[in-house]
Amino acid sequence: MKNSALKILLIEDNAILAHASQNSANEAGVYCIRHCDSTEQALETNAKSPIQFNVALLKYAGDIQTDLQHMNALHRQGKTRAIVLVGSYSPHEKQALKKAARTQELPLLGLLDLPLSSGHLRNLLQTAAV
């Protein structure tokens, strides 16, 4: 599958960061992007739509527990195959999130630092496109 066939669910409440993330996705060859301001909005919107997303780009919620709850909710809904967390994580937080995601069998594809790099995003999306 080419990146152009991927569908991304972008969850970001900051309009400037959402626009930058959309641009990065476009630069990585992805043009089918649904933007939601919150995980709750994404869950509501997805419940009304038949679309299956290859990847959800999920904004850092401010604490690991909330990120895990959001990933769990998206995963349980069954509309997202993989999740990428985007934010400013410490090395300890990254390690803890990866471990918790494995333990809870969540589809965490990776963690990307801000500012979002289209090159790093492209590399992760290549994994999701397989």
DSSP file (Angstrom, degrees, kcal/mol; ACC not computed):
  #  RESIDUE AA STRUCTURE BP1 BP2  ACC     N-H-->O    O-->H-N    N-H-->O    O-->H-N    TCO  KAPPA ALPHA  PHI   PSI    X-CA   Y-CA   Z-CA
    1    1 A M              0   0    0      0, 0.0     2,-0.2     0, 0.0   128,-0.1   0.000 360.0 360.0 360.0 136.3    0.0    0.0    0.0
    2    2 A K    >   -     0   0    0      1,-0.1     3,-1.9   128,-0.0     4,-0.4  -0.541 360.0-112.9 -86.0 157.0    1.3    3.4   -0.8
    3    3 A N  G >  S+     0   0    0      1,-0.3     3,-1.7     2,-0.2    28,-0.2   0.839 115.4  66.7 -56.5 -32.7    1.2    6.3    1.7
    4    4 A S  G 3  S+     0   0    0      1,-0.3    27,-0.3    26,-0.2    -1,-0.3   0.712  98.8  52.7 -64.6 -17.8   -1.4    8.0   -0.6
    5    5 A A  G <  S+     0   0    0     -3,-1.9    -1,-0.3    25,-0.1    -2,-0.2   0.526  88.6 106.5 -92.5  -6.8   -3.8    5.2    0.2
    6    6 A L    <   -     0   0    0     -3,-1.7    26,-0.7    -4,-0.4     2,-0.5  -0.391  59.4-147.2 -73.6 149.3   -3.4    5.6    4.0
    7    7 A K  E     -a   32   0A   0     -2,-0.1    47,-1.7    45,-0.1    48,-1.7  -0.981  15.1-163.1-117.8 125.8   -6.2    7.2    6.1
    8    8 A I  E     -ab  33  55A   0     24,-2.8    26,-2.7    -2,-0.5     2,-0.6  -0.901  14.1-153.9-113.8 136.3   -5.1    9.2    9.1
    9    9 A L  E     -ab  34  56A   0     46,-2.6    48,-2.8    -2,-0.4     2,-0.6  -0.946  18.7-160.8-102.7 113.4   -7.1   10.3   12.1
   10   10 A L  E     -ab  35  57A   0     24,-3.2    26,-2.9    -2,-0.6     2,-0.7  -0.865   7.7-170.7-101.5 119.5   -5.4   13.4   13.5
   11   11 A I  E     +ab  36  58A   0     46,-3.1    48,-1.8    -2,-0.6     2,-0.3  -0.908  30.6 132.9-114.6 104.7   -6.3   14.3   17.1
   12   12 A E        -     0   0    0     24,-2.2    26,-0.1    -2,-0.7    -2,-0.1  -0.945  38.4-164.4-155.7 125.0   -5.0   17.7   18.0
   13   13 A D  S    S+     0   0    0     -2,-0.3     2,-0.7     5,-0.0    24,-0.1   0.608  71.5  85.9 -90.4 -11.8   -6.7   20.6   19.7
   14   14 A N     >  -     0   0    0      1,-0.2     4,-2.8    23,-0.0     5,-0.2  -0.811  67.6-153.0 -92.2 117.8   -4.2   23.3   18.7
   15   15 A A  H  > S+     0   0    0     -2,-0.7     4,-2.3     1,-0.2     5,-0.2   0.860  93.9  50.3 -60.4 -38.1   -5.1   24.7   15.3
   16   16 A I  H  > S+     0   0    0      2,-0.2     4,-2.2     1,-0.2    -1,-0.2   0.931 114.1  43.8 -67.1 -45.0   -1.5   25.6   14.5
   17   17 A L  H  > S+     0   0    0      2,-0.2     4,-2.5     1,-0.2    -2,-0.2   0.865 112.5  53.5 -68.5 -35.3   -0.1   22.2   15.4
   18   18 A A  H  X S+     0   0    0     -4,-2.8     4,-2.5     2,-0.2    -2,-0.2   0.928 110.1  47.3 -62.7 -44.6   -3.0   20.5   13.6
   19   19 A H  H  X S+     0   0    0     -4,-2.3     4,-2.4     2,-0.2    -2,-0.2   0.917 112.8  48.9 -62.5 -43.9   -2.1   22.4   10.4
   20   20 A A  H  X S+     0   0    0     -4,-2.2     4,-2.4     2,-0.2    -1,-0.2   0.889 111.6  49.8 -63.4 -39.6    1.6   21.6   10.8
   21   21 A S  H  X S+     0   0    0     -4,-2.5     4,-2.5     2,-0.2    -2,-0.2   0.898 110.0  50.3 -66.7 -40.4    0.7   17.9   11.3
   22   22 A Q  H  X S+     0   0    0     -4,-2.5     4,-2.6     2,-0.2    -2,-0.2   0.910 110.8  49.7 -63.3 -41.4   -1.5   17.9    8.2
   23   23 A N  H  X S+     0   0    0     -4,-2.4     4,-2.7     2,-0.2    -2,-0.2   0.917 110.4  50.1 -62.4 -43.1    1.3   19.5    6.2
   24   24 A S  H  X S+     0   0    0     -4,-2.4     4,-1.4     2,-0.2    -2,-0.2   0.906 111.3  48.7 -62.1 -41.6    3.8   16.9    7.5
   25   25 A A  H  <>S+     0   0    0     -4,-2.5     5,-2.9     2,-0.2    -2,-0.2   0.915 111.0  50.3 -64.2 -42.4    1.4   14.1    6.5
   26   26 A N  H ><5S+     0   0    0     -4,-2.6     3,-1.7     1,-0.2    -2,-0.2   0.916 108.8  51.7 -60.7 -43.0    0.9   15.7    3.1
   27   27 A E  H 3<5S+     0   0    0     -4,-2.7    -1,-0.2     1,-0.3    -2,-0.2   0.798 107.2  54.2 -63.6 -27.6    4.7   15.9    2.6
   28   28 A A  T 3<5S-     0   0    0     -4,-1.4    -1,-0.3    -5,-0.2    -2,-0.2   0.421 128.3-100.9 -85.3   0.9    4.8   12.2    3.6
   29   29 A G  T < 5S+     0   0    0     -3,-1.7     2,-0.5     1,-0.3    -3,-0.2   0.620  81.6 128.2  93.2  14.3    2.3   11.5    0.8
   30   30 A V      < +     0   0    0     -5,-2.9    -1,-0.3    -6,-0.1    -2,-0.2  -0.904  18.0 159.1-108.1 128.8   -0.9   11.2    2.9
   31   31 A Y        +     0   0    0     -2,-0.5     2,-1.1   -25,-0.3    -1,-0.1   0.506  52.4  86.6-124.5 -11.2   -3.9   13.2    1.9
   32   32 A C  E     +a    7   0A   0    -26,-0.7   -24,-2.8   -28,-0.1     2,-0.4  -0.777  59.0 153.6 -95.0  95.8   -6.8   11.4    3.5
   33   33 A I  E     -a    8   0A   0     -2,-1.1     2,-0.5   -26,-0.2   -24,-0.2  -0.985  31.7-162.1-130.8 127.5   -6.8   13.0    6.9
   34   34 A R  E     -a    9   0A   0    -26,-2.7   -24,-3.2    -2,-0.4     2,-0.5  -0.951  16.5-153.8-107.1 125.7   -9.7   13.5    9.4
   35   35 A H  E     +a   10   0A   0     -2,-0.5     2,-0.3   -26,-0.2   -24,-0.2  -0.851  16.2 175.2-103.1 131.9   -9.0   16.1   12.0
   36   36 A C  E     -a   11   0A   0    -26,-2.9   -24,-2.2    -2,-0.5     3,-0.1  -0.973  30.2-139.4-129.8 148.1  -10.7   16.0   15.4
   37   37 A D  S    S+     0   0    0     -2,-0.3     2,-0.3   -26,-0.2   -26,-0.1   0.706  83.5  12.2 -78.7 -20.8  -10.0   18.3   18.4
   38   38 A S  S  > S-     0   0    0    -26,-0.1     4,-2.2     1,-0.1     5,-0.1  -0.961  73.9-109.8-151.0 164.2  -10.2   15.6   21.0
   39   39 A T  H  > S+     0   0    0     -2,-0.3     4,-2.7     2,-0.2     5,-0.2   0.889 119.5  55.4 -63.7 -38.4  -10.3   11.8   21.5
   40   40 A E  H  > S+     0   0    0      1,-0.2     4,-2.3     2,-0.2    -1,-0.2   0.927 108.4  46.8 -61.3 -44.8  -13.9   12.2   22.6
   41   41 A Q  H  > S+     0   0    0      1,-0.2     4,-2.8     2,-0.2     5,-0.2   0.902 111.7  52.1 -63.3 -40.4  -14.8   14.0   19.3
   42   42 A A  H  X S+     0   0    0     -4,-2.2     4,-2.8     1,-0.2    -2,-0.2   0.918 109.7  48.6 -62.2 -43.8  -12.9   11.3   17.3
   43   43 A L  H  X S+     0   0    0     -4,-2.7     4,-1.7     2,-0.2    -1,-0.2   0.909 113.5  46.9 -63.4 -42.2  -14.8    8.5   19.0
   44   44 A E  H  X S+     0   0    0     -4,-2.3     4,-0.7     2,-0.2    -2,-0.2   0.928 115.1  45.7 -64.1 -46.2  -18.2   10.2   18.4
   45   45 A T  H >< S+     0   0    0     -4,-2.8     3,-0.9     1,-0.2     4,-0.2   0.913 112.5  50.7 -64.5 -43.5  -17.3   11.0   14.8
   46   46 A N  H >< S+     0   0    0     -4,-2.8     3,-1.5     1,-0.2    -1,-0.2   0.839 100.8  62.9 -64.7 -33.3  -16.0    7.5   14.2
   47   47 A A  H 3< S+     0   0    0     -4,-1.7    -1,-0.2     1,-0.3    -2,-0.2   0.779 107.4  44.4 -62.3 -25.4  -19.1    5.9   15.6
   48   48 A K  T << S+     0   0    0     -3,-0.9    -1,-0.3    -4,-0.7    -2,-0.2   0.380 108.0  71.3 -97.9   2.2  -21.1    7.5   12.8
   49   49 A S    <   -     0   0    0     -3,-1.5     0, 0.0    -4,-0.2     0, 0.0  -0.923  63.7-149.1-126.6 144.1  -18.7    6.6   10.0
   50   50 A P        +     0   0    0      0, 0.0     2,-0.1     0, 0.0    -1,-0.1   0.477  60.9 123.7 -84.2  -1.2  -17.7    3.4    8.3
   51   51 A I        -     0   0    0     -5,-0.1     2,-0.5     1,-0.1    -2,-0.1  -0.375  49.7-153.7 -69.0 133.4  -14.1    4.6    7.6
   52   52 A Q        -     0   0    0     -2,-0.1     2,-0.3    28,-0.0    28,-0.2  -0.935  14.0-145.5-103.7 124.2  -11.3    2.5    9.0
   53   53 A F  E     - c   0  80A   0     26,-3.5    28,-2.3    -2,-0.5    29,-0.2  -0.722  11.1-154.8 -93.6 139.7   -8.1    4.5    9.7
   54   54 A N  E    S+     0   0A   0    -47,-1.7    28,-0.8    -2,-0.3     2,-0.4   0.882  81.8  12.4 -73.4 -40.1   -4.7    3.0    9.2
   55   55 A V  E     -bc   8  82A   0    -48,-1.7   -46,-2.6    26,-0.2     2,-0.5  -0.999  59.0-153.4-143.1 139.2   -3.1    5.4   11.8
   56   56 A A  E     -bc   9  83A   0     26,-2.1    28,-3.2    -2,-0.4     2,-0.8  -0.970  12.2-152.3-108.5 126.3   -4.3    7.8   14.5
   57   57 A L  E     -bc  10  84A   0    -48,-2.8   -46,-3.1    -2,-0.5     2,-0.5  -0.886  22.5-167.1 -93.9 110.2   -1.9   10.6   15.3
   58   58 A L  E     -bc  11  85A   0     26,-3.0    28,-2.8    -2,-0.8   -46,-0.1  -0.883  15.3-128.5-111.2 122.8   -2.8   11.3   18.9
   59   59 A K  E     - c   0  86A   0    -48,-1.8    28,-0.2    -2,-0.5     2,-0.1  -0.372  36.6 -94.2 -67.8 142.3   -1.6   14.4   20.7
   60   60 A Y        -     0   0    0     26,-2.5    -1,-0.1     1,-0.1     4,-0.1  -0.362  32.3-153.5 -54.5 127.3    0.2   14.0   24.1
   61   61 A A        -     0   0    0      2,-0.3    -1,-0.1    -3,-0.1     3,-0.1   0.536  42.7-101.5 -88.1  -7.4   -2.5   14.4   26.8
   62   62 A G  S    S+     0   0    0      1,-0.0     2,-0.3     2,-0.0    -2,-0.1   0.150  98.1  46.1 107.3 -20.1   -0.1   15.7   29.5
   63   63 A D  S  > S-     0   0    0      1,-0.1     4,-1.9    30,-0.0    -2,-0.3  -0.991  78.6-121.1-153.1 154.4    0.2   12.4   31.4
   64   64 A I  H  > S+     0   0    0     -2,-0.3     4,-2.6     1,-0.2     5,-0.2   0.877 108.2  56.3 -63.7 -41.4    0.9    8.8   30.6
   65   65 A Q  H  > S+     0   0    0      1,-0.2     4,-2.4     2,-0.2    -1,-0.2   0.905 108.3  47.5 -60.6 -42.6   -2.4    7.4   32.1
   66   66 A T  H  > S+     0   0    0      2,-0.2     4,-2.6     1,-0.2    -1,-0.2   0.912 110.7  52.2 -66.6 -41.3   -4.6    9.7   30.0
   67   67 A D  H  X S+     0   0    0     -4,-1.9     4,-2.6     1,-0.2    -2,-0.2   0.922 110.7  48.3 -58.4 -44.0   -2.6    8.7   26.9
   68   68 A L  H  X S+     0   0    0     -4,-2.6     4,-2.6     2,-0.2    -2,-0.2   0.900 110.6  50.8 -64.6 -40.7   -3.1    5.1   27.7
   69   69 A Q  H  X S+     0   0    0     -4,-2.4     4,-2.4     2,-0.2    -2,-0.2   0.916 111.8  47.8 -61.8 -42.8   -6.9    5.6   28.3
   70   70 A H  H  X S+     0   0    0     -4,-2.6     4,-2.4     2,-0.2     5,-0.2   0.918 112.5  48.1 -65.0 -43.3   -7.2    7.4   24.9
   71   71 A M  H  X S+     0   0    0     -4,-2.6     4,-2.6     1,-0.2    -2,-0.2   0.917 111.8  50.9 -62.6 -41.9   -5.3    4.7   23.1
   72   72 A N  H  X S+     0   0    0     -4,-2.6     4,-2.9     2,-0.2     5,-0.2   0.921 110.2  48.8 -60.2 -46.0   -7.5    2.0   24.8
   73   73 A A  H  X S+     0   0    0     -4,-2.4     4,-1.7     1,-0.2    -1,-0.2   0.920 113.6  46.1 -62.7 -44.9  -10.7    3.8   23.8
   74   74 A L  H  X>S+     0   0    0     -4,-2.4     4,-0.9     2,-0.2     5,-0.7   0.910 114.8  47.8 -64.3 -41.9   -9.5    4.2   20.2
   75   75 A H  H ><5S+     0   0    0     -4,-2.6     3,-0.9    -5,-0.2    -2,-0.2   0.929 110.1  51.2 -65.3 -46.5   -8.4    0.6   20.0
   76   76 A R  H 3<5S+     0   0    0     -4,-2.9    -1,-0.2     1,-0.3    -2,-0.2   0.845 102.6  61.0 -60.4 -34.2  -11.6   -0.8   21.6
   77   77 A Q  H 3<5S-     0   0    0     -4,-1.7    -1,-0.3    -5,-0.2    -2,-0.2   0.802  98.8-142.2 -66.6 -27.1  -13.7    1.1   19.0
   78   78 A G  T <<5S+     0   0    0     -3,-0.9    -3,-0.1    -4,-0.9    -2,-0.1   0.645  70.9 107.0  79.7  15.3  -12.0   -0.9   16.3
   79   79 A K      < +     0   0    0     -5,-0.7   -26,-3.5     1,-0.1     2,-0.4   0.429  69.3  61.9-103.8  -0.5  -11.7    2.0   13.8
   80   80 A T  E     -c   53   0A   0     -6,-0.5   -26,-0.2   -28,-0.2    -2,-0.2  -0.987  55.5-169.4-132.2 123.6   -8.0    2.5   14.1
   81   81 A R  E    S+     0   0A   0    -28,-2.3     2,-0.3    -2,-0.4   -26,-0.2   0.858  75.5  11.9 -79.8 -36.1   -5.3   -0.1   13.2
   82   82 A A  E     -c   55   0A   0    -28,-0.8   -26,-2.1   -29,-0.2     2,-0.4  -0.969  64.5-146.4-143.3 155.6   -2.3    1.7   14.7
   83   83 A I  E     -cd  56 108A   0     24,-2.8    26,-3.1    -2,-0.3    27,-1.1  -0.982   5.1-167.1-128.7 135.2   -1.6    4.7   17.0
   84   84 A V  E     -cd  57 110A   0    -28,-3.2   -26,-3.0    -2,-0.4     2,-0.4  -0.988  16.2-144.9-118.4 124.1    1.3    7.2   16.9
   85   85 A L  E     -cd  58 111A   0     25,-2.2    27,-3.0    -2,-0.5     2,-0.5  -0.751  14.1-162.4 -88.7 134.5    1.6    9.5   20.0
   86   86 A V  E     +cd  59 112A   0    -28,-2.8   -26,-2.5    -2,-0.4     2,-0.3  -0.972  38.8  78.3-121.8 123.9    2.9   13.0   19.1
   87   87 A G  E    S- d   0 113A   0     25,-2.5     2,-0.9    -2,-0.5    27,-0.6  -0.990  82.8 -58.9 170.3-170.3    4.3   15.2   21.8
   88   88 A S        +     0   0    0     -2,-0.3     2,-0.3    25,-0.2    25,-0.1  -0.813  59.2 173.2-104.8  91.7    7.3   16.1   24.0
   89   89 A Y        -     0   0    0     -2,-0.9    -2,-0.1     4,-0.0    22,-0.0  -0.764  29.3-127.8-101.3 143.3    8.0   13.0   26.0
   90   90 A S     >  -     0   0    0     -2,-0.3     4,-2.5     1,-0.1     5,-0.2  -0.456  33.6-107.1 -76.3 161.3   10.9   12.4   28.3
   91   91 A P  H  > S+     0   0    0      0, 0.0     4,-2.2     0, 0.0     5,-0.2   0.886 123.0  52.7 -56.7 -38.4   12.9    9.2   27.7
   92   92 A H  H  > S+     0   0    0      2,-0.2     4,-2.5     1,-0.2     5,-0.2   0.921 109.2  48.3 -63.6 -43.9   11.4    7.8   30.9
   93   93 A E  H  > S+     0   0    0      2,-0.2     4,-2.8     1,-0.2     5,-0.2   0.909 110.3  51.8 -63.8 -41.8    7.8    8.5   29.6
   94   94 A K  H  X S+     0   0    0     -4,-2.5     4,-2.4     1,-0.2     5,-0.2   0.937 111.9  46.3 -59.3 -46.9    8.6    7.0   26.2
   95   95 A Q  H  X S+     0   0    0     -4,-2.2     4,-2.3     1,-0.2    -2,-0.2   0.920 113.8  48.3 -62.6 -44.5    9.9    3.8   27.8
   96   96 A A  H  X S+     0   0    0     -4,-2.5     4,-2.6     1,-0.2    -2,-0.2   0.899 112.3  48.9 -64.6 -41.5    6.9    3.6   30.2
   97   97 A L  H  X S+     0   0    0     -4,-2.8     4,-2.6     2,-0.2     5,-0.2   0.919 111.6  48.7 -65.1 -43.8    4.4    4.2   27.4
   98   98 A K  H  X S+     0   0    0     -4,-2.4     4,-2.2    -5,-0.2    -2,-0.2   0.926 113.8  46.7 -61.7 -44.4    5.9    1.5   25.2
   99   99 A K  H  X S+     0   0    0     -4,-2.3     4,-2.5    -5,-0.2    -2,-0.2   0.932 114.2  46.6 -63.9 -46.4    6.0   -1.0   28.0
  100  100 A A  H  X S+     0   0    0     -4,-2.6     4,-2.5     1,-0.2    -2,-0.2   0.888 110.9  52.7 -64.7 -38.9    2.4   -0.3   29.0
  101  101 A A  H  <>S+     0   0    0     -4,-2.6     5,-2.9     2,-0.2     4,-0.4   0.910 111.2  46.6 -63.9 -41.9    1.2   -0.4   25.4
  102  102 A R  H ><5S+     0   0    0     -4,-2.2     3,-1.1     3,-0.2    -2,-0.2   0.939 112.8  49.7 -63.3 -46.2    2.8   -3.8   25.0
  103  103 A T  H 3<5S+     0   0    0     -4,-2.5    -2,-0.2     1,-0.3    -1,-0.2   0.884 116.6  41.2 -60.4 -40.3    1.4   -5.1   28.3
  104  104 A Q  T 3<5S-     0   0    0     -4,-2.5    -1,-0.3    -5,-0.2    -2,-0.2   0.379 111.0-121.6 -90.5   4.1   -2.1   -3.9   27.3
  105  105 A E  T < 5 +     0   0    0     -3,-1.1    -3,-0.2    -4,-0.4    -4,-0.1   0.894  53.3 162.8  55.9  45.2   -1.8   -5.1   23.7
  106  106 A L      < -     0   0    0     -5,-2.9     2,-2.0    -6,-0.1    -1,-0.2  -0.721  48.1-117.1 -92.9 145.5   -2.4   -1.6   22.3
  107  107 A P        +     0   0    0      0, 0.0   -24,-2.8     0, 0.0     2,-0.8  -0.337  46.7 166.5 -82.7  59.4   -1.3   -0.9   18.7
  108  108 A L  E     -d   83   0A   0     -2,-2.0   -24,-0.2   -26,-0.2     3,-0.1  -0.658  13.4-179.0 -78.2 111.8    1.3    1.7   19.5
  109  109 A L  E     -     0   0A   0    -26,-3.1     2,-0.3    -2,-0.8   -25,-0.2   0.821  57.2 -56.8 -80.4 -33.6    3.3    2.2   16.3
  110  110 A G  E     -d   84   0A   0    -27,-1.1   -25,-2.2     2,-0.0     2,-0.4  -0.980  43.8 -98.7 173.4 178.5    5.6    4.8   17.7
  111  111 A L  E     -d   85   0A   0     -2,-0.3     2,-0.4   -27,-0.2   -25,-0.2  -0.993  29.5-162.8-125.1 131.4    6.1    8.1   19.4
  112  112 A L  E     -d   86   0A   0    -27,-3.0   -25,-2.5    -2,-0.4     2,-0.2  -0.941  13.8-132.3-117.4 136.7    7.1   11.3   17.5
  113  113 A D  E     -d   87   0A   0     -2,-0.4     4,-0.3   -27,-0.2   -25,-0.2  -0.493  36.2 -82.0 -82.6 153.2    8.6   14.4   19.1
  114  114 A L  S    S+     0   0    0    -27,-0.6     2,-0.1    -2,-0.2    -1,-0.0  -0.779 109.8  55.5 -92.4 144.8    7.4   17.9   18.4
  115  115 A P  S    S-     0   0    0      0, 0.0     2,-0.2     0, 0.0    -2,-0.1   0.524 100.0-125.6 -68.5 145.4    8.0   19.7   16.2
  116  116 A L        -     0   0    0     -2,-0.1     2,-0.5    -4,-0.1    -2,-0.1  -0.419  18.2-146.6 -67.6 128.6    6.7   16.9   13.9
  117  117 A S     >  -     0   0    0     -4,-0.3     4,-2.5    -2,-0.2     5,-0.2  -0.851   6.9-149.1 -97.9 126.3    9.2   15.9   11.2
  118  118 A S  H  > S+     0   0    0     -2,-0.5     4,-2.7     1,-0.2     5,-0.1   0.839 100.0  56.2 -63.6 -30.3    7.7   14.8    7.9
  119  119 A G  H  > S+     0   0    0      2,-0.2     4,-2.1     1,-0.2    -1,-0.2   0.931 109.6  43.3 -65.5 -45.8   10.7   12.4    7.5
  120  120 A H  H  > S+     0   0    0      2,-0.2     4,-2.0     1,-0.2    -2,-0.2   0.903 115.7  49.3 -66.0 -40.3   10.1   10.7   10.8
  121  121 A L  H  X S+     0   0    0     -4,-2.5     4,-2.7     1,-0.2    -2,-0.2   0.928 109.0  52.6 -63.2 -44.6    6.4   10.5   10.1
  122  122 A R  H  X S+     0   0    0     -4,-2.7     4,-2.0     1,-0.2    -2,-0.2   0.908 107.8  52.0 -58.0 -43.6    7.0    9.1    6.6
  123  123 A N  H  X S+     0   0    0     -4,-2.1     4,-1.1     1,-0.2    -1,-0.2   0.917 112.2  44.8 -61.1 -43.8    9.2    6.4    8.1
  124  124 A L  H  X S+     0   0    0     -4,-2.0     4,-1.6     1,-0.2     3,-0.3   0.897 111.1  53.6 -66.6 -39.2    6.5    5.3   10.6
  125  125 A L  H  X S+     0   0    0     -4,-2.7     4,-2.0     1,-0.2    -1,-0.2   0.830 100.3  61.0 -67.2 -30.9    3.8    5.5    7.9
  126  126 A Q  H  X S+     0   0    0     -4,-2.0     4,-0.6     1,-0.2    -1,-0.2   0.896 104.8  50.1 -59.5 -38.5    5.9    3.1    5.7
  127  127 A T  H >< S+     0   0    0     -4,-1.1     3,-0.8    -3,-0.3    -2,-0.2   0.904 111.6  47.2 -64.6 -41.9    5.5    0.6    8.5
  128  128 A A  H 3< S+     0   0    0     -4,-1.6    -2,-0.2     1,-0.2    -1,-0.2   0.766 104.8  61.7 -71.0 -25.5    1.7    1.2    8.6
  129  129 A A  H 3<        0   0    0     -4,-2.0    -1,-0.2     1,-0.2    -2,-0.2   0.645 360.0 360.0 -77.0 -14.7    1.4    0.9    4.8
  130  130 A V    <<        0   0    0     -3,-0.8    -1,-0.2    -4,-0.6    -2,-0.1   0.491 360.0 360.0 -73.7 360.0    2.7   -2.7    4.8
